[in-house]
Amino acid sequence: MAFSDYKHISQVQEAFQIVAQEGCFLILQDMEPPAQFLDEFRFNQQ
């Protein structure tokens, strides 16, 4: 079946016998941008 024949994600899941899971896969971390980046950012804002 052509991809355009699928109207809903559930049809794709059923046809290919797959399960979709939603979740948070990013781990947030506090970090400072490099000094060179900040210098260039400030320069470009002028």
N, C-alpha and C positions, 0 to 999 in steps of 0.2 A: 504494500500500500504506500502511496506517495505521502510525503510529509504533510502536504497541504490537505490531505484527506482527514487528518486528525483535527478535531475541533476543540477538544479539551485534553488537559494533561492526563486525566484519568483514562482516556482511551489509549494513550501512549503507554501508560503504566500497565494496563491490562494486556496490550498486544505484545509487549516485550518482557512481561513478567518482572517488573522492577518496582521498587518501593522508594518513594521520595520521603526524605526526612528533613525537617526544618530545624535549625538550631543555630546557636551562636558559635561561630568557629574562629572569631577573632579574639585575641587576648589583649585587653587594653593595658598599656604600660605608660607610665609617666616618663617622658624623656625630653631633653633639651635639644633643639635643632643645632647643628654645627655652627660655629661662629662665622665661618666663611659664607654659609647660606644667609645668615642674618645680615651680614655686611652687604652682600649682593642684593638682597631684598630691599634694604634701606636705600641703596644706590638707585635701584630701579624705580622706587617710589618718588624720587625727586624729579 
